[in-house]
Amino acid sequence: MASDESGFAALSRTVVSYAAELIAGVERRVVGEEKMRTARGNAWAAICADRARAQARADMDAMVAVLAAQPRRRNAGSDAAGSSPLSSVSPAALATSR
């Protein structure tokens, strides 16, 4: 029985191998040899994506550093940060003005 199983496994591997070669051949003809995805091409694309992410991160860090270095501006004439002209108006006055 063990020889039957190994024969079946060998036949299965052979069929899968031929199917993979057929699919790769069809892809080469449809897409073209120069546009075939390869491990080297995938690795280069991953390196480029990593570099782009690192550059974007560095740009964001530089922007945050510039913003953090600037002095904070406050509204002229107000004591509390974030206060607005509407903060002193009662909720009833807001409801009637709408």
ABEGO torsion letter per residue (X at the ends): XAAAAAAAAAAAAAAAAAAAAAAAAAAAAAAEAAABBBAAAAAAAAAAAAAAAAAAAAAAAAAAAAAAABBBBBBBGBABBGBBAAAABBAAAAAAAX
